[in-house]
Amino acid sequence: MPPPPHRQLHPQAQQPPHRSAVHAHSQGSTAATTTSSSSSSSSCSSSHSASQTRLSQISSHIMGSTSPSVFTAAHVAQAPEDPLFGLMRAYRQDPSDKKIDLGIGAYRDDNAKPWILPVVKKAEEILRNDPNLNHEYLPISGLAEFTSAAQKLIFGADSPAIKEKRVCCRPAFPSASPHSPVHRQVSTLQTISGTGAVHLGALFLAKFHPAQPRPTVYLSNPTWANHNQIFTNVGLSIATYPYFSAKTKGLDIDGMLGALRAAPEGSVVLLHACAHNPTGVDPTQEQWKQIAAVIRERHHFPFFDCAYQGFASGDLARDAWAIRYFVEQGFELCVAQSFAKNFGLYGERAGAFHFVSAPGADATTANQHVASQLAVLQRSEISNPPAYGARIASLVLNDPKLFAEWEEDLRTMSGRIIEMRKGLRQRLEAKGTPGTWDHVTSQIGMFSFTGLTENQVKILREKWHIYMTKNGRISMAGLNSHNIDYFAEAVDSVVRETTA
Ligand SMILES: Cc1ncc(COP(=O)(O)O)c(C=O)c1O
C-alpha cells in the first residue's frame, strides 16, 4: 500500500495546501484566514523564542545539563489559539452582568444553562442500577447495540442496505447474502464523537484511496473550521466550493454546482447533512438532487458530516433525508455521525463512522476489507472507543418508549431554537433595523449567519458584551427570553451606527 503523500518538508508546506475552487467567493475562506494568522503569529513569536532558547542554553550551561532539548521553542512554533476557545475564555473573563455568549456550540435552556435531556437522565438511572455493568474494554469497533442502532437512525430502519440484511457492524462479519440482488454494505465503527468520525474517514481516505496523488477534499466555503485541520493533518489537500451567498444569505447553488463540475473527476466532496455549520443554510430536497446528479456525473466521493440529526428540524428522518437519498441512488459514500448535540452528550464523545459500499458483485467482500482496515486504524489510534455515552444512546435508541421520549426532547430543543429565530426576526423588523432579516428564520439548526460584519461584531463585543465569532455567526442556543430584547436592541443600534 503506497504511503500517504508527505507534504511537510518545508516550513511553508506546514500551511494547509489550500486551493480555491474557481470563485472570488473562495477568497477569505476560513482556511485562508487560519493560514495568514498562523504565519504572522509564528514570526512574532520567533524573536521571543530565540531569546528563550538563549536563556535555556545559559541555564543548561550553568546547571551542567547533558540533555539538550530537540523540541526547542524555536523549532516548535506557537500555534494560534483556537478562535472559539479564545472567545469562550474572553466571555468568562467579562464581569458584565449583561454579557451574552453566542459563540457556544452547545444547547442552552431558557435560563442559559446546559440541559441534560430527561431521557438521558432516565438512561443514566438504568445504567446506575444495572448490576451487570462493568468497566471492561469495548470491542475495537465499539458497542454492537450502539453501532447497529446508529445505522438504523441515520439510514432509516427500512433502508435498502439494512432491510436486505446487507449491513455489517463488525469488521469481517458479513451479513449480506452474496445472492441478494444488489450487494452493498455498511461498515460502522463507534468513534470519538463526530470529530473522531470525520478523522477516521479522513485517515482512511489518506491511506487507502487508490488515486495518486490522492484526491482533493472539497469543503464548503465557509465550513466548520475543524474540517480544514482534520483533512490537512492526514496529508490530504483541501479546496473549497462556494456555498453561502452574501447577497441572499442563502445557498449559492449555482456557484456550488459549478465548482463541483469544475473539480477534478473523483474528488472527495464534504457535505453537511443538515443544519450547516456555520451558516444554518441547507439545500432543499430539489437542490440535493441536483448536487447528487453532479457528484455522480463527476464520479466524486460524497463524505457526509452529520452533527445535528433531529436537532435541526426536530424530525430525525427529515434531517437524514439527503444521506438516505444518496444511499438509495447507489452511491459509495461515508458518513460521520455525532451524538453530541442531539443527545446533549457533548463531553461523552459518542459518535459513529459508516462506510457504505457501492452496489456490485464485489460489494460484500470490499466492505469487509474496508471494515477490517478501519479496525486497524482505530486500534492504532484509540484502541477502542469510550463506553458511557454509547451505552446511554444505545439504551434510548433500542427502546421504543425511550426513543419516543427522546424525540420529544429533540422537539423541545429544536422548538426553542425556532422560537428564538422567530422572536429575533420579529424584533428586528419591528424596530426597522436596516437590512433584511428573513434569513434568521429561513436558516436552520444551532447557528445563524447573521450578515453582521467583523466591525459590527467587534462593537457588539466591546460595547454590549455580546460574544460571537467574527464572521457574524451566532449560536441561537445562546438566546433566551431574558436576553433576546437586549440582543435585538444591540444589533439595531450597531447596524444603525455603522450604516451611514
Ligand atoms: C459540522 C460539524 N461536524 C462535526 C462536529 C463534531 O462535533 P463532536 O465531535 O462534538 O461530535 C461539529 C461540532 O460542532 C460540527 O458542527
Ligand as a Chemical Component Dictionary entry (heavy atoms), coordinates in Angstrom:
data_LIG
# 
_chem_comp.id                   LIG 
_chem_comp.type                 NON-POLYMER 
_chem_comp.pdbx_formal_charge   0 
_chem_comp.three_letter_code    LIG 
# 
loop_
_chem_comp_atom.comp_id 
_chem_comp_atom.atom_id 
_chem_comp_atom.alt_atom_id 
_chem_comp_atom.type_symbol 
_chem_comp_atom.charge 
_chem_comp_atom.model_Cartn_x 
_chem_comp_atom.model_Cartn_y 
_chem_comp_atom.model_Cartn_z 
_chem_comp_atom.pdbx_ordinal 
LIG C1 C1 C 0 -20.272 20.295 11.220 1  
LIG C2 C2 C 0 -19.750 19.639 12.446 2  
LIG N1 N1 N 0 -19.149 18.453 12.321 3  
LIG C3 C3 C 0 -18.675 17.807 13.384 4  
LIG C4 C4 C 0 -18.775 18.333 14.649 5  
LIG C5 C5 C 0 -18.197 17.492 15.735 6  
LIG O1 O1 O 0 -18.719 17.567 16.968 7  
LIG P1 P1 P 0 -18.394 16.470 18.068 8  
LIG O2 O2 O 0 -17.000 15.994 17.859 9  
LIG O3 O3 O 0 -18.561 17.195 19.343 10 
LIG O4 O4 O 0 -19.384 15.381 17.864 11 
LIG C6 C6 C 0 -19.382 19.587 14.825 12 
LIG C7 C7 C 0 -19.462 20.225 16.131 13 
LIG O5 O5 O 0 -19.635 21.378 16.309 14 
LIG C8 C8 C 0 -19.894 20.243 13.690 15 
LIG O6 O6 O 0 -20.523 21.419 13.778 16 
# 
loop_
_chem_comp_bond.comp_id 
_chem_comp_bond.atom_id_1 
_chem_comp_bond.atom_id_2 
_chem_comp_bond.value_order 
_chem_comp_bond.pdbx_ordinal 
LIG C1 C2 SING 1  
LIG C2 N1 SING 2  
LIG C2 C8 DOUB 3  
LIG N1 C3 DOUB 4  
LIG C3 C4 SING 5  
LIG C4 C5 SING 6  
LIG C4 C6 DOUB 7  
LIG C5 O1 SING 8  
LIG O1 P1 SING 9  
LIG P1 O2 DOUB 10 
LIG P1 O3 SING 11 
LIG P1 O4 SING 12 
LIG C6 C7 SING 13 
LIG C6 C8 SING 14 
LIG C7 O5 DOUB 15 
LIG C8 O6 SING 16 
# 
